[in-house]
């Protein structure tokens, strides 16, 4: 239950933040390939769960897309929590098209679905504050909250840059202002090995999230640290191709027609 409560507290914390638009983002996407990434989830230095991400390039009538799924499971027994996200976004500019997220723990459940157009995000959600249906005005630099770690693989952030993004958070039915800063280059050791990384920081309503991305190749997320270090994710060894499971069924939502 404490992991579910922590997630809800973060959502409540960021919901009052305002969004500011900024143009001129510099994107340099890696060569997107089908991939499966595994992470160990830590709390106070101890393993408490795991996360797995799937990215699959695909093509629709609207062009080249990326389909993204992440499933995070933490805790055990009655305190087990599951956080599942599914997103579809454009492969070139990473603009979101459709997203769905569920967070469950015991009898508690939150969910959100967001359908994106060029200038609006249509949200239906069961939030910590109750059911909501809302249409938000968005700009070309608004992105879905659950694609943020993938967006940062492509975003060019210079040493002196301070980049502001708008982020739509379906589970609170709101958008927020996130500032991205580059800290520098660091060598990081995680279960998957040692990596040369660029360290980025996100300022979200005064709370700082640290992220470390490998500097070469696919520029994968190597380490993630939530505010105060209460939750850490570290890249784990990749499964062999024959061992990599398909994305779990049921995480991809039906279209609502909105």
C-alpha positions in Angstrom: 0.0 0.0 0.0 2.8 2.5 0.7 3.9 2.4 -2.9 0.4 3.2 -4.1 0.1 6.0 -1.5 3.5 7.4 -2.6 2.4 7.5 -6.3 -0.8 9.3 -5.3 1.1 11.8 -3.2 3.3 12.7 -6.1 0.2 13.1 -8.3 -1.4 15.5 -5.8 1.9 17.4 -5.4 2.4 18.2 -9.1 -1.3 18.8 -10.0 -1.3 22.5 -8.9 1.7 23.4 -11.1 1.1 25.6 -14.1 2.3 24.9 -17.7 4.3 27.3 -19.8 4.9 26.8 -23.5 8.3 26.9 -25.3 9.1 26.4 -28.9 12.2 25.3 -30.8 13.0 22.0 -29.2 16.0 20.2 -30.7 15.3 16.5 -31.2 17.9 13.9 -32.4 16.1 10.5 -32.1 18.2 7.4 -31.9 17.6 4.6 -34.5 14.5 3.3 -32.9 14.4 -0.6 -33.0 12.2 -3.1 -31.2 13.6 -3.4 -27.7 12.9 -4.7 -24.2 14.5 -2.9 -21.3 14.4 -4.3 -17.7 14.9 -2.3 -14.5 15.4 -3.1 -10.9 13.3 -0.9 -8.6 15.0 0.1 -5.3 13.8 1.9 -2.1 16.3 2.9 0.5 18.8 0.8 -1.3 16.8 -2.4 -1.2 15.1 -4.1 -4.2 11.3 -3.7 -3.9 10.2 -4.6 -7.5 10.9 -4.4 -11.2 10.0 -2.5 -14.3 10.0 -3.6 -17.9 9.7 -1.4 -21.0 8.8 -2.4 -24.6 9.3 -0.2 -27.6 7.9 -1.3 -31.0 8.2 0.8 -34.2 5.0 0.6 -36.1 3.2 2.2 -39.0 -0.4 3.6 -39.1 -2.3 5.6 -41.6 -0.8 8.7 -40.0 2.8 7.6 -40.6 5.6 6.0 -38.6 4.8 5.6 -34.9 6.3 4.1 -31.7 4.3 1.9 -29.4 5.5 2.0 -25.8 4.5 -0.2 -22.9 5.8 -0.1 -19.4 4.8 -2.3 -16.5 6.1 -1.6 -13.0 5.4 -4.0 -10.0 6.5 -3.2 -6.5 6.0 -4.7 -3.1 4.7 -8.1 -2.1 1.5 -9.7 -0.9 -1.2 -7.2 0.2 1.2 -4.3 -0.4 1.9 -5.2 -4.1 1.2 -2.4 -6.5 1.2 -2.4 -10.3 1.6 0.6 -12.6 1.0 0.0 -16.3 1.3 2.5 -19.2 0.6 2.2 -22.9 1.3 4.9 -25.4 1.4 5.6 -29.1 3.4 8.5 -30.4 5.0 9.8 -33.6 8.5 8.5 -34.4 9.8 11.7 -35.9 8.8 14.5 -33.5 7.6 12.2 -30.6 4.2 14.0 -30.4 1.7 11.8 -28.5 -1.3 10.3 -30.1 -3.0 8.1 -27.5 -2.1 6.9 -24.0 -3.6 4.8 -21.3 -2.4 4.2 -17.7 -3.6 2.2 -14.7 -2.3 2.1 -11.1 -3.6 -0.6 -8.8 -2.9 -1.8 -5.3 -5.3 -4.1 -3.5 -8.8 -2.7 -4.0 -7.5 0.8 -5.0 -7.4 1.6 -8.7 -6.7 4.8 -10.7 -6.7 5.0 -14.5 -6.5 7.5 -17.2 -6.9 7.6 -21.0 -5.8 10.6 -23.1 -6.5 11.1 -26.8 -4.4 13.8 -28.5 -5.0 16.1 -31.4 -2.7 18.9 -32.6 -4.0 21.4 -30.0 -6.0 19.4 -27.4 -5.7 16.5 -25.0 -9.0 14.8 -24.2 -8.7 13.2 -20.8 -11.0 10.6 -19.1 -9.7 9.5 -15.8 -10.4 8.1 -12.3 -8.0 10.4 -10.3 -7.2 10.7 -6.6 -9.9 13.4 -6.6 -12.6 11.3 -8.3 -13.7 10.8 -11.9 -12.8 13.5 -14.4 -13.4 14.2 -18.1 -11.6 17.3 -19.4 -10.2 18.8 -22.6 -6.9 20.6 -22.2 -5.4 23.1 -24.7 -1.9 22.0 -25.6 1.1 23.3 -27.6 3.6 21.6 -29.9 5.9 21.1 -26.9 3.3 19.4 -24.7 4.0 15.6 -24.2 2.4 12.8 -22.2 3.9 12.3 -18.8 4.5 8.6 -19.3 6.6 9.2 -22.5 8.9 11.7 -20.8 11.8 9.3 -20.1 11.7 8.2 -23.8 11.5 11.8 -25.0 14.7 12.6 -23.1 16.6 10.0 -25.2 16.1 12.2 -28.2 16.1 15.7 -26.7 19.3 17.7 -27.2 20.1 19.5 -23.9 23.2 21.7 -23.9 25.4 22.5 -20.8 23.8 25.9 -20.4 20.3 25.0 -21.5 17.2 25.2 -19.3 14.3 23.7 -21.3 10.7 24.0 -20.3 8.2 21.4 -21.4 4.5 21.0 -20.9 3.5 17.6 -19.6 0.0 16.2 -19.6 -0.7 14.0 -16.5 -3.9 12.1 -17.2 -4.2 10.7 -13.6 -4.7 14.2 -12.2 -6.4 15.6 -15.3 -4.0 18.4 -15.7 -0.8 19.7 -17.4 2.3 20.8 -15.6 5.5 22.7 -16.3 8.7 20.6 -16.3 12.2 22.1 -16.6 15.0 20.0 -18.0 18.6 20.8 -17.1 21.9 19.0 -18.0 24.2 18.3 -15.0 27.1 16.8 -16.9 28.8 13.5 -17.9 29.2 10.7 -15.3 30.2 7.1 -15.2 27.5 5.0 -13.6 27.5 1.4 -12.6 24.2 -0.5 -12.4 23.3 -4.2 -12.6 23.6 -4.1 -16.4 27.2 -2.8 -16.2 29.2 0.4 -16.2 28.1 3.2 -18.6 29.3 6.6 -19.7 26.2 8.8 -19.2 24.8 12.3 -19.4 23.0 13.2 -16.3 19.8 15.3 -16.6 17.6 16.8 -14.0 13.9 17.5 -14.1 12.4 20.2 -11.9 8.7 19.3 -11.3 7.0 21.8 -9.1 10.2 22.2 -7.0 10.9 18.5 -6.8 14.0 17.2 -8.6 14.2 14.0 -10.6 17.7 12.7 -11.7 18.1 10.6 -14.8 21.3 9.1 -16.4 21.3 8.2 -20.1 24.0 6.4 -22.0 25.9 8.7 -24.3 26.2 6.4 -27.2 24.2 3.8 -29.1 20.5 3.7 -28.3 20.9 6.3 -25.5 18.9 4.1 -23.1 17.9 5.3 -19.6 20.5 3.8 -17.2 19.3 5.1 -13.9 16.3 7.0 -12.5 16.1 8.6 -9.1 12.9 10.1 -7.7 12.9 13.1 -5.4 14.8 12.4 -2.2 15.9 9.1 -3.6 12.7 7.4 -2.3 12.6 5.3 -5.5 15.4 4.4 -7.8 15.3 2.4 -11.1 18.5 0.8 -12.5 19.0 -0.9 -15.8 19.2 -4.6 -15.5 20.9 -7.1 -17.9 18.9 -7.6 -21.1 17.1 -11.0 -21.6 18.2 -13.2 -24.4 16.1 -12.7 -27.6 14.3 -16.0 -27.1 13.6 -15.1 -23.5 12.2 -11.7 -24.0 8.4 -11.9 -23.5 5.9 -10.0 -25.6 4.1 -7.0 -24.0 1.6 -8.3 -21.5 -2.0 -8.6 -22.9 -4.6 -6.2 -21.5 -2.3 -3.2 -21.1 -3.3 -1.8 -24.6 -6.7 -0.1 -24.2 -9.7 -0.2 -26.5 -10.4 3.1 -28.2 -13.1 5.2 -26.7 -14.1 7.2 -29.7 -13.2 10.5 -28.1 
